[in-house]
Amino acid sequence: MSVKLNFSTVGQGKDIVLLHGWGVNSGVWQPLLPYLQDDYRVTLVDIPGFGVNQKILPSPYNLQTVAALIAEQIPSNSSLIGWSLGGLIAQQIALSYPEKLKQLVLVCSSPKFSRSEDWLSIDRKVLAVFSKQLEHDFTKTLERFLAIQAMGSESARQDVRKIKLAIQQYPEPSGHALSVGLELLDQCDLRTQLSHLSVPCHVF
């Protein structure tokens, strides 16, 4: 019998599925639910190794196996919204399981997160530093990561504080999922595959 991820659903209407980013969990979406649940049925899924799915770790743990597990929980004709790492996973779902989706929405995400000669993105040295810091102190590493996510916001400190309070209601993530998650951000490159994307995609 295949492993099933835990998930929660609120509201009624057209289906929206929300995927969180690295280091956090589905609690990060809680402030948005009052604005969505009157018009949409919202499904919150914790990525394997995070939140309530902390102990669910596919083997091997890679973009394809994680996407496959999440795709099983997605209602048909859903709008899939992915933030950061969740957006990378959402792209893989859209490529492998397009029949499940109405559209793909990416928030602060990319088909390739690491910088290269032909792609402006995060310096790989920054990701390497996060990986090294992760070995010693997850809390501080997460705080620094969230600070980067909030850069440019006029209320960056308050934003980070709200996110931390929301995600603290869930179990801490698996160390393995955290480590491999950073590897996915460093190594994955879906640029070529996305030229074959068959569902509408919106980027924010």
C-alpha positions as CSV (number, residue, x, y, z in Angstrom):
1,M,0.0,0.0,0.0
2,S,1.4,3.4,-1.0
3,V,2.2,6.0,1.6
4,K,-0.5,8.8,1.9
5,L,0.4,12.3,3.0
6,N,-1.6,14.1,5.7
7,F,-3.4,17.2,4.5
8,S,-6.2,19.6,5.5
9,T,-9.0,21.2,3.6
10,V,-11.0,24.3,4.4
11,G,-13.7,26.3,2.5
12,Q,-15.9,25.5,-0.4
13,G,-15.7,26.3,-4.1
14,K,-13.0,25.9,-6.8
15,D,-10.0,23.9,-5.7
16,I,-6.7,25.6,-4.7
17,V,-3.7,23.7,-3.4
18,L,-1.0,25.5,-1.5
19,L,2.6,24.3,-1.2
20,H,5.0,26.0,1.2
21,G,8.7,26.7,0.9
22,W,11.9,25.3,2.4
23,G,12.2,25.2,6.2
24,V,8.6,26.0,6.9
25,N,5.2,24.2,6.7
26,S,1.6,24.7,5.7
27,G,1.1,27.0,8.7
28,V,2.8,29.7,6.7
29,W,-0.5,30.0,4.7
30,Q,-2.8,30.5,7.7
31,P,-3.1,34.3,7.5
32,L,-4.4,33.9,3.9
33,L,-7.2,31.5,4.7
34,P,-9.8,34.0,5.8
35,Y,-9.5,35.7,2.4
36,L,-9.8,32.4,0.4
37,Q,-12.1,30.0,2.2
38,D,-15.4,31.7,1.4
39,D,-14.8,31.4,-2.3
40,Y,-12.5,28.4,-2.7
41,R,-11.8,24.9,-1.3
42,V,-8.3,25.2,-0.1
43,T,-6.1,22.2,0.4
44,L,-2.9,22.6,2.5
45,V,-0.2,20.0,2.0
46,D,3.0,19.7,4.1
47,I,5.8,18.7,1.8
48,P,7.2,15.3,2.8
49,G,9.5,15.7,5.8
50,F,7.9,18.9,6.9
51,G,5.0,19.8,9.3
52,V,2.6,17.0,10.0
53,N,4.4,14.9,7.3
54,Q,7.7,15.2,9.1
55,K,8.1,11.4,9.3
56,I,7.1,10.7,5.7
57,L,10.3,10.5,3.7
58,P,10.2,8.8,0.3
59,S,13.3,6.9,-0.8
60,P,15.0,8.2,-2.7
61,Y,14.0,11.7,-1.6
62,N,14.1,13.7,-4.8
63,L,12.0,16.1,-6.9
64,Q,10.2,13.3,-8.7
65,T,9.3,11.2,-5.6
66,V,8.1,14.2,-3.6
67,A,6.0,15.4,-6.5
68,A,4.4,12.0,-7.0
69,L,3.4,11.8,-3.3
70,I,1.8,15.3,-3.4
71,A,0.1,14.8,-6.7
72,E,-1.9,11.9,-5.2
73,Q,-3.5,14.4,-2.8
74,I,-4.4,17.1,-5.3
75,P,-8.1,17.3,-6.4
76,S,-8.7,17.3,-10.1
77,N,-8.8,20.6,-11.9
78,S,-6.9,22.4,-9.1
79,S,-5.0,25.7,-9.1
80,L,-1.7,24.7,-7.7
81,I,0.2,27.5,-5.9
82,G,3.8,27.0,-4.9
83,W,6.1,29.2,-2.9
84,S,9.9,28.9,-3.3
85,L,10.8,25.2,-3.0
86,G,7.1,24.4,-3.1
87,G,7.0,26.2,-6.5
88,L,9.8,24.0,-7.8
89,I,7.9,20.9,-6.7
90,A,4.7,22.4,-8.2
91,Q,6.5,22.8,-11.5
92,Q,7.5,19.1,-11.5
93,I,3.9,18.2,-10.7
94,A,2.6,20.3,-13.6
95,L,5.1,18.6,-15.9
96,S,4.4,15.0,-14.7
97,Y,0.7,15.2,-13.8
98,P,-0.8,18.0,-15.9
99,E,-4.2,16.2,-15.9
100,K,-4.6,17.1,-12.2
101,L,-4.2,20.9,-12.7
102,K,-6.2,23.8,-14.0
103,Q,-3.3,26.2,-13.7
104,L,0.1,26.7,-12.0
105,V,0.9,29.7,-9.9
106,L,4.5,30.4,-8.7
107,V,5.3,32.7,-5.9
108,C,9.0,33.7,-5.4
109,S,10.0,30.6,-7.2
110,S,12.0,29.6,-10.3
111,P,12.8,26.6,-12.5
112,K,16.4,27.1,-11.4
113,F,17.4,28.6,-8.1
114,S,21.2,28.5,-8.3
115,R,23.1,31.1,-10.4
116,S,25.0,30.2,-13.5
117,E,26.6,32.0,-16.4
118,D,23.3,32.1,-18.3
119,W,21.0,32.5,-15.3
120,L,20.7,35.2,-12.6
121,S,19.6,33.7,-9.3
122,I,20.9,32.8,-5.9
123,D,24.7,32.6,-5.6
124,R,25.6,28.9,-5.0
125,K,27.9,30.1,-2.2
126,V,24.8,31.4,-0.3
127,L,23.1,28.0,-0.5
128,A,26.4,26.3,0.6
129,V,26.5,28.6,3.6
130,F,22.9,27.7,4.5
131,S,23.7,24.0,4.2
132,K,26.8,24.3,6.5
133,Q,24.9,26.4,9.1
134,L,22.1,23.9,9.0
135,E,24.4,21.3,10.6
136,H,24.8,23.5,13.7
137,D,21.6,25.5,14.3
138,F,18.4,25.1,12.3
139,T,16.6,28.0,14.1
140,K,19.2,30.6,13.1
141,T,19.4,29.2,9.6
142,L,15.7,29.5,9.2
143,E,15.7,33.0,10.5
144,R,18.3,34.0,8.0
145,F,16.4,32.3,5.2
146,L,13.1,34.0,6.1
147,A,14.9,37.3,6.3
148,I,16.0,36.8,2.6
149,Q,12.4,35.9,1.7
150,A,11.1,39.1,3.3
151,M,13.7,41.4,1.7
152,G,12.1,44.4,0.1
153,S,9.0,44.4,2.3
154,E,8.4,47.6,4.3
155,S,7.4,45.4,7.2
156,A,10.0,42.7,6.8
157,R,10.6,42.1,10.6
158,Q,6.9,41.8,11.3
159,D,6.4,39.5,8.3
160,V,9.2,37.2,9.6
161,R,7.7,37.2,13.1
162,K,4.3,36.3,11.8
163,I,5.6,33.5,9.7
164,K,7.6,32.1,12.7
165,L,4.6,32.2,14.9
166,A,2.5,30.4,12.3
167,I,4.9,27.6,11.6
168,Q,5.7,27.0,15.3
169,Q,2.3,25.3,15.7
170,Y,3.6,22.3,13.7
171,P,6.5,19.8,14.3
172,E,10.0,20.8,13.3
173,P,11.0,19.4,9.9
174,S,13.1,16.4,9.3
175,G,16.9,17.1,9.1
176,H,17.1,14.9,6.1
177,A,14.3,16.8,4.3
178,L,16.0,20.1,5.2
179,S,19.3,19.0,3.8
180,V,18.0,17.4,0.6
181,G,15.7,20.4,0.1
182,L,18.7,22.7,-0.1
183,E,20.3,20.3,-2.5
184,L,17.2,20.5,-4.7
185,L,17.4,24.3,-4.7
186,D,21.0,24.1,-5.6
187,Q,20.9,21.4,-8.3
188,C,17.5,21.3,-10.0
189,D,17.1,22.9,-13.4
190,L,13.7,22.6,-15.1
191,R,14.1,25.3,-17.7
192,T,14.2,23.0,-20.7
193,Q,11.3,20.9,-19.5
194,L,9.1,23.9,-18.9
195,S,9.1,24.6,-22.6
196,H,6.7,21.6,-22.8
197,L,4.4,22.8,-20.0
198,S,0.8,22.2,-21.0
199,V,-1.0,24.1,-18.3
200,P,-1.3,27.9,-17.8
201,C,1.5,29.3,-15.6
202,H,1.5,32.6,-13.6
203,V,4.6,33.9,-11.9
204,F,4.7,36.4,-9.0
